[in-house]
């Protein structure tokens, strides 16, 4: 079986890193032959300069020119499966199905919410040429079925997978803060991520003489939000409790140094950081929106709080601060669920099996 992995995005975020993982993980098996199709000069292109996988680099940007170039690549490589990751690649691939003269199955993985209907003439053409639509949550699967109108057999949910636990040898937070309760929020510092809710929650807890150390780990997306957070920390007199650590590589390896990992985003499509923390054996708290309730079973594998409600978040944290037995039980049950459902090895075995099954049809 031959697989052409396609991602012509110029960015290098979670979606693009998943594309890179697909190329790397699938190529480790002897059965599939993997090649990649990327944009020339993109961050993906630069990051893969030492890869042993063959990549075809696209220079032009127009839909028609991209379709022609892609058709040429398909005629040369003759893949059984073309696996796409970004919506801007859907039209060129649909046209390539027409232009190339080579029959292949198109699989698209959707990682973002689909809030609007996609049933116009343009979208009907695109989606009629997709043989399988993979979503990362059941909620997103339902969105796709409703907004696109694809039949059930053409939409499949496959949860993300995360690596096996690996601990960083040295605690990067040693000497920071004085509370025995350490809470981490890991990810890009961005207004949409709602990190300010956690700071407000820390203030609510402080008013009840419950002191926590809160670590915001991640790069700053915009200086205005950084300024806002620092002013918030200062005005609430939390300078000795809340720390903006900046970016840290391999963030999953620092999670065991926290008692809890919190995700404050109101409508996260999946919530990968929660799955990472759970595999590391750390208790998690997340907002009950988006795909998070599919990761956290409330009071079984973690706690949920009302999206956008800092008092609700404070109540969840307080519950675990006051009940160490529950904290340990949630961490244990969370790890067991994550090892089963969010295991990266299982994920790619399932993905390859899906490709094999589709190829036989």
C-alpha positions in Angstrom: 0.0 0.0 0.0 1.2 3.5 -0.9 0.2 6.5 1.1 0.6 10.2 0.1 0.5 12.4 3.2 -0.6 16.0 2.1 -0.3 19.2 4.2 0.5 22.4 2.4 0.0 24.7 5.4 2.7 27.2 6.1 2.4 27.0 9.9 3.8 24.5 12.4 1.1 24.1 15.0 -0.6 21.0 16.4 -2.3 20.1 13.1 1.0 20.3 11.2 2.9 18.3 13.8 0.3 15.6 13.5 0.9 15.4 9.8 4.7 15.0 10.6 3.8 12.3 13.1 1.7 10.5 10.4 4.7 10.5 8.0 7.1 9.3 10.7 4.9 6.7 12.4 3.5 5.1 9.3 6.9 4.9 7.6 8.2 2.8 10.5 6.1 -0.1 9.3 7.4 -2.2 6.5 4.0 -2.5 4.7 3.0 1.1 3.6 5.2 3.2 1.4 5.0 6.8 2.5 5.7 10.0 0.7 4.8 13.6 1.7 3.4 16.6 -0.2 4.2 20.0 1.4 4.6 23.7 0.6 8.1 24.7 -0.4 9.8 26.9 2.2 7.1 26.3 4.8 7.9 25.7 8.4 7.1 22.0 7.9 9.5 21.9 4.9 12.3 23.4 7.1 11.6 21.1 10.0 11.8 18.0 7.7 15.0 18.8 5.9 16.8 15.8 7.5 14.0 13.4 7.1 14.6 10.2 5.1 11.0 10.3 3.8 10.6 11.6 0.2 8.7 14.9 0.2 7.3 16.7 -2.9 7.5 20.5 -2.4 4.8 22.7 -4.0 5.9 26.2 -5.0 2.7 27.7 -6.5 -0.4 28.7 -4.6 -3.4 28.9 -6.9 -5.9 26.0 -6.6 -5.6 25.0 -10.3 -1.8 25.1 -10.4 -1.7 23.2 -7.2 -4.1 20.6 -8.6 -2.0 20.2 -11.7 1.2 19.8 -9.7 -0.4 17.4 -7.3 -1.8 15.4 -10.2 1.7 15.0 -11.6 2.9 13.7 -8.2 0.1 11.3 -8.0 0.7 9.9 -11.5 4.4 9.4 -10.5 3.9 7.9 -7.0 0.5 6.2 -7.7 -0.7 6.1 -4.1 -3.6 4.0 -2.9 -4.4 6.5 -0.2 -4.1 10.3 -0.2 -4.4 11.6 3.4 -5.0 15.3 3.8 -5.0 17.5 7.0 -6.0 21.1 6.1 -9.2 22.2 4.4 -7.3 24.3 1.8 -6.0 21.0 0.3 -9.4 19.6 -0.3 -10.2 21.3 -3.6 -6.8 20.6 -5.2 -7.1 16.9 -4.2 -10.7 16.7 -5.6 -9.4 18.2 -8.9 -6.4 15.8 -8.9 -8.9 12.9 -8.7 -10.2 14.2 -12.0 -6.9 15.3 -13.7 -4.5 12.5 -12.6 -6.3 9.6 -14.2 -5.2 7.5 -11.2 -7.7 6.0 -8.9 -7.0 6.5 -5.2 -9.0 6.9 -1.9 -9.0 10.3 -0.3 -9.0 10.4 3.5 -9.3 13.7 5.3 -8.6 14.2 9.0 -10.5 17.1 10.5 -9.1 18.6 13.8 -11.1 21.8 14.1 -14.7 22.5 14.8 -17.1 22.9 11.9 -19.6 25.5 13.0 -21.1 26.4 9.5 -23.0 24.4 6.9 -20.9 23.1 4.0 -23.6 22.1 1.5 -23.2 24.6 -1.3 -22.2 23.6 -4.9 -18.4 24.2 -4.2 -18.5 22.2 -1.0 -20.6 19.4 -2.5 -17.9 19.0 -5.2 -15.1 18.8 -2.6 -16.8 16.5 -0.2 -18.2 14.2 -2.9 -14.5 13.3 -3.6 -13.7 12.3 0.0 -13.9 8.6 0.6 -13.5 8.8 4.4 -13.7 11.8 6.8 -11.8 11.2 10.1 -12.7 13.3 13.1 -10.9 13.5 16.5 -14.0 13.5 18.6 -17.6 12.1 18.4 -18.9 15.6 18.8 -16.9 16.7 15.7 -18.2 13.6 13.9 -21.8 14.7 14.5 -20.9 18.2 13.3 -19.5 16.9 10.1 -22.5 14.7 9.5 -24.9 17.6 10.1 -23.0 20.4 8.4 -21.6 18.5 5.4 -24.3 15.8 5.0 -22.0 12.9 4.7 -23.4 9.4 5.4 -22.5 7.6 8.6 -20.2 5.1 6.9 -18.0 7.9 5.5 -17.3 9.6 8.8 -15.1 7.9 11.4 -13.9 9.1 14.9 -10.3 8.3 15.9 -9.0 9.9 19.1 -5.6 11.5 19.2 -2.8 9.4 20.6 -0.1 10.7 22.9 3.3 9.2 23.8 4.1 7.0 26.7 5.1 8.7 30.0 8.6 10.2 30.2 9.7 12.2 33.2 12.1 15.2 33.0 15.0 14.5 35.3 15.1 17.9 37.0 12.2 19.8 38.4 12.1 23.1 36.4 10.0 24.7 39.1 12.2 24.0 42.1 12.3 27.0 44.4 9.3 28.7 42.7 6.3 29.3 45.1 5.8 28.2 48.6 2.5 26.3 48.5 2.5 22.4 48.5 -0.2 22.5 45.8 1.2 23.0 42.3 -1.1 23.5 39.4 -0.1 23.7 35.8 -1.7 25.2 32.7 0.3 24.1 29.7 -0.1 25.5 26.2 0.0 28.7 24.2 -0.8 31.8 26.4 -3.7 33.3 24.5 -6.9 35.1 25.3 -8.9 32.3 23.6 -7.3 29.9 26.0 -8.7 31.8 29.0 -5.7 31.5 31.3 -7.0 34.6 33.2 -9.8 32.4 34.6 -7.3 30.3 36.5 -5.8 33.5 38.0 -9.2 34.6 39.1 -9.8 31.1 40.6 -6.5 31.4 42.5 -7.8 34.7 44.0 -11.1 33.1 45.0 -9.2 30.3 46.7 -6.9 32.8 48.5 -9.9 34.6 50.0 -10.7 31.3 51.7 -7.1 30.9 52.8 -6.4 28.1 50.3 -3.1 28.9 48.7 -1.9 27.3 45.4 1.0 27.9 43.1 -0.1 28.4 39.5 2.3 27.9 36.6 1.3 29.2 33.1 3.6 27.2 30.8 3.8 28.3 27.2 4.8 30.9 24.7 2.9 34.3 24.6 0.7 34.7 21.6 0.2 38.5 22.0 1.9 41.0 24.2 -1.4 42.7 25.1 -2.7 39.5 26.7 0.6 39.1 28.6 0.3 42.6 29.9 -3.3 42.0 30.9 -2.3 38.8 32.9 0.5 40.6 34.6 -1.7 43.5 35.6 -4.3 40.9 36.9 -1.7 39.1 38.9 -0.5 42.4 40.4 -4.0 43.8 41.2 -5.0 40.5 43.0 -1.7 40.4 44.9 -0.8 37.0 43.5 2.8 37.7 42.4 4.2 35.1 44.8 1.7 32.5 43.6 1.3 32.8 39.8 4.2 32.3 37.5 4.5 32.8 33.7 7.3 30.4 32.8 7.5 30.9 29.1 7.9 28.2 26.5 9.2 24.8 27.6 10.1 22.0 25.2 8.6 18.5 25.7 5.9 19.9 28.1 4.5 16.5 28.8 7.7 15.6 30.7 7.1 18.4 33.3 3.5 17.5 34.1 4.3 15.0 37.0 5.7 18.0 38.9 2.1 19.3 39.2 -0.6 18.0 41.4 -3.2 18.9 38.8 -3.2 20.1 35.2 -6.0 22.4 34.2 -7.4 23.3 30.7 -9.3 26.6 30.8 -10.4 26.9 27.1 -14.2 27.1 26.8 -14.6 25.1 23.6 -11.5 23.1 22.9 -12.0 20.7 20.0 -10.1 17.9 21.8 -7.8 18.9 24.6 -4.6 17.1 23.9 -2.9 18.5 27.0 -5.4 16.7 29.2 -4.7 13.3 27.5 -1.0 14.0 27.9 -1.4 14.7 31.7 -3.6 11.7 32.2 -1.0 9.4 30.6 1.6 10.9 33.0 -0.7 10.0 35.9 -1.7 13.6 36.8 -5.2 14.6 37.8 -6.9 16.9 35.4 -9.6 19.6 35.4 -11.2 20.9 32.2 -14.1 23.1 31.0 -17.2 21.1 30.1 -17.3 22.3 26.5 -16.1 21.1 23.1 -14.6 17.6 23.1 -13.3 17.8 26.7 -16.2 15.8 28.2 -15.2 12.9 25.9 -11.8 12.9 27.6 -12.9 13.6 31.2 -15.6 11.5 32.8 -16.6 13.9 35.6 -15.6 12.6 39.0 -14.2 9.4 37.5 -11.2 10.4 35.3 -11.1 14.1 36.2 -13.3 17.1 37.0 -15.3 19.4 34.8 -16.2 23.0 35.5 -18.5 25.5 33.8 -16.8 27.2 30.8 -15.9 30.8 31.5 -16.7 30.5 35.2 -13.8 31.1 37.5 -15.7 30.3 40.6 -16.7 26.9 39.2 -13.0 26.3 38.5 -12.0 27.4 42.0 -14.6 24.9 43.4 -13.1 22.1 41.4 -9.6 22.9 42.6 -10.8 23.2 46.2 -12.5 19.8 46.0 -9.2 18.1 45.1 -7.1 20.2 47.5 -9.4 19.0 50.3 -9.7 15.4 49.2 -6.3 13.8 48.5 -7.8 10.4 48.1 -10.1 11.7 45.3 -7.1 13.4 43.7 -5.1 10.1 43.6 -8.1 8.1 42.4 -8.8 10.6 39.5 -5.1 10.4 38.5 -5.2 6.6 38.6 -8.4 6.2 36.6 -7.4 9.0 34.2 -4.1 7.2 33.4 -5.9 3.9 32.8 -8.4 5.6 30.4 -5.6 7.5 28.6 -3.4 4.4 28.2 -6.3 2.7 26.6 -8.0 5.3 24.4 -5.3 8.0 23.9 -2.2 5.8 23.2 -0.2 7.0 20.2 0.9 3.4 19.3 -2.8 2.3 19.3 -3.8 5.4 17.3 -1.5 4.7 14.4 -2.2 1.0 14.3 -5.9 1.9 14.0 -5.2 4.6 11.4 -3.2 2.1 9.3 -5.9 -0.5 9.7 -8.4 2.0 8.5 -6.3 2.7 5.4 -5.9 -1.0 4.7 -9.7 -1.6 5.0 -10.5 1.3 2.7 -7.9 0.2 0.2 -9.6 -3.3 0.0 -13.0 -1.8 -0.7 
